Amino acid sequence: MNQLPFQIRVPGSTSNLGPGFDSIGLAVNRYLYLNVEAADSWHIAFDQNPVNLPEAEENIIYQAAQMVSEKYNKKLLPLSVTMQSDIPLARGLGSSAAAIVAGVEIANIIHELQLSKQEKAHLASCFEGHPDNATASVYGGLTVSLHTEQKTETVALPAPDIDLIAMIPSAELKTKDSRNVLPESLSYSEAIKGSAVGNVLVAAILQNNWELAGKMMDQDVFHQPYRESLVPDLPTIAALARDFGVLGTALSGAGPTINCFIPKGKGEYIASILKTAFPEYHCEILSPVNHGVWRLAEEEKTF
């Protein structure tokens, strides 16, 4: 407990980028900040704009920290955790993964475990069940991952030199509900096509060929065709956005946020067009970031 108090910052993320289903993540400049102090009993709350949170022991930050503590045979003593966040909740921008990664990092610091990024990513991915958002919040940048119960293999790449317009609807969409519309299986030929589309997406991003990457986003067969029933504006927004210089359009994770990938410096112009055409959406310009979860130095602390 001699590490207390401390602050950490965890980036939000977008995932899938179309065909990179449950594999590709991208850290973005929306953050969860946590101030962690000693306490007599567990307490987790927001510093500003308080919302109804579950009891501390039902909160995924606590649960993730407790999971890591038990794995390493450590006792998790009571803490007071105060949060600030500009990651929209339940909108497909990695709010849950950021909270899980925060819990893993709290246990790592408190118990002085000195976990590697790979170990943190595996623990967080085991908790969440898939690696895309979790690895992006751990490593930062663009991550491509394969997760099993035994190991999480991740290729961590620099953040691409683009921006995003996140079109955020007012309604939440729980990941569980969005997964319920997916099929239990695909035919062999469809699986081969989906794999090829995902492979070309990654290769195109590595070559900074976003025109080709955008085409691959449109050809996803793994999840977007099924989730359009829950986010019916996706094809309409994609068609309009393409006419005004958007490089590619995809659901952010499970949705309902829709991401438009745009050239650097074009955000304000394209966002103004999309705001006019779709006034029911809140548009935010996001940028990919290279830093994952980070313990803040004294001069970096925010509250």
ChimeraX attribute file (.defattr): number of C-alpha atoms within 10 A of each C-alpha:
attribute: neighborCount
match mode: 1-to-1
recipient: residues
	/A:1	13
	/A:2	9
	/A:3	12
	/A:4	13
	/A:5	14
	/A:6	19
	/A:7	23
	/A:8	22
	/A:9	28
	/A:10	32
	/A:11	37
	/A:12	33
	/A:13	33
	/A:14	32
	/A:15	31
	/A:16	26
	/A:17	30
	/A:18	29
	/A:19	28
	/A:20	26
	/A:21	22
	/A:22	22
	/A:23	21
	/A:24	27
	/A:25	31
	/A:26	34
	/A:27	34
	/A:28	29
	/A:29	17
	/A:30	22
	/A:31	23
	/A:32	19
	/A:33	29
	/A:34	30
	/A:35	21
	/A:36	21
	/A:37	17
	/A:38	17
	/A:39	12
	/A:40	9
	/A:41	10
	/A:42	16
	/A:43	18
	/A:44	21
	/A:45	18
	/A:46	16
	/A:47	15
	/A:48	10
	/A:49	7
	/A:50	10
	/A:51	8
	/A:52	7
	/A:53	11
	/A:54	11
	/A:55	12
	/A:56	18
	/A:57	13
	/A:58	10
	/A:59	16
	/A:60	20
	/A:61	25
	/A:62	26
	/A:63	18
	/A:64	25
	/A:65	22
	/A:66	21
	/A:67	20
	/A:68	25
	/A:69	21
	/A:70	13
	/A:71	9
	/A:72	13
	/A:73	9
	/A:74	15
	/A:75	13
	/A:76	19
	/A:77	14
	/A:78	14
	/A:79	21
	/A:80	19
	/A:81	25
	/A:82	18
	/A:83	20
	/A:84	19
	/A:85	21
	/A:86	13
	/A:87	22
	/A:88	16
	/A:89	14
	/A:90	18
	/A:91	26
	/A:92	29
	/A:93	31
	/A:94	32
	/A:95	26
	/A:96	20
	/A:97	29
	/A:98	31
	/A:99	26
	/A:100	27
	/A:101	32
	/A:102	29
	/A:103	23
	/A:104	28
	/A:105	28
	/A:106	28
	/A:107	25
	/A:108	19
	/A:109	17
	/A:110	21
	/A:111	18
	/A:112	12
	/A:113	14
	/A:114	11
	/A:115	14
	/A:116	11
	/A:117	15
	/A:118	16
	/A:119	15
	/A:120	23
	/A:121	29
	/A:122	26
	/A:123	24
	/A:124	32
	/A:125	25
	/A:126	19
	/A:127	20
	/A:128	18
	/A:129	15
	/A:130	21
	/A:131	31
	/A:132	33
	/A:133	35
	/A:134	37
	/A:135	38
	/A:136	38
	/A:137	39
	/A:138	31
	/A:139	28
	/A:140	29
	/A:141	23
	/A:142	30
	/A:143	27
	/A:144	22
	/A:145	21
	/A:146	16
	/A:147	19
	/A:148	13
	/A:149	10
	/A:150	8
	/A:151	15
	/A:152	21
	/A:153	17
	/A:154	23
	/A:155	12
	/A:156	19
	/A:157	16
	/A:158	16
	/A:159	18
	/A:160	17
	/A:161	13
	/A:162	18
	/A:163	20
	/A:164	27
	/A:165	25
	/A:166	26
	/A:167	25
	/A:168	22
	/A:169	19
	/A:170	12
	/A:171	11
	/A:172	15
	/A:173	19
	/A:174	15
	/A:175	16
	/A:176	9
	/A:177	12
	/A:178	20
	/A:179	13
	/A:180	11
	/A:181	15
	/A:182	14
	/A:183	10
	/A:184	6
	/A:185	9
	/A:186	12
	/A:187	8
	/A:188	9
	/A:189	9
	/A:190	13
	/A:191	14
	/A:192	12
	/A:193	16
	/A:194	21
	/A:195	18
	/A:196	14
	/A:197	23
	/A:198	27
	/A:199	14
	/A:200	16
	/A:201	25
	/A:202	20
	/A:203	14
	/A:204	18
	/A:205	17
	/A:206	14
	/A:207	11
	/A:208	14
	/A:209	14
	/A:210	21
	/A:211	14
	/A:212	17
	/A:213	26
	/A:214	24
	/A:215	18
	/A:216	26
	/A:217	23
	/A:218	19
	/A:219	16
	/A:220	24
	/A:221	20
	/A:222	24
	/A:223	23
	/A:224	26
	/A:225	16
	/A:226	16
	/A:227	21
	/A:228	17
	/A:229	12
	/A:230	16
	/A:231	19
	/A:232	12
	/A:233	13
	/A:234	22
	/A:235	16
	/A:236	9
	/A:237	19
	/A:238	20
	/A:239	13
	/A:240	14
	/A:241	21
	/A:242	15
	/A:243	9
	/A:244	14
	/A:245	16
	/A:246	24
	/A:247	23
	/A:248	25
	/A:249	29
	/A:250	28
	/A:251	26
	/A:252	25
	/A:253	30
	/A:254	29
	/A:255	28
	/A:256	29
	/A:257	30
	/A:258	29
	/A:259	32
	/A:260	30
	/A:261	26
	/A:262	25
	/A:263	14
	/A:264	11
	/A:265	10
	/A:266	17
	/A:267	20
	/A:268	13
	/A:269	11
	/A:270	18
	/A:271	22
	/A:272	12
	/A:273	14
	/A:274	21
	/A:275	14
	/A:276	10
	/A:277	12
	/A:278	15
	/A:279	11
	/A:280	12
	/A:281	18
	/A:282	16
	/A:283	22
	/A:284	15
	/A:285	19
	/A:286	19
	/A:287	19
	/A:288	24
	/A:289	24
	/A:290	20
	/A:291	20
	/A:292	24
	/A:293	25
	/A:294	18
	/A:295	18
	/A:296	16
	/A:297	10
	/A:298	9
	/A:299	6
	/A:300	11
	/A:301	15
	/A:302	13
	/A:303	11
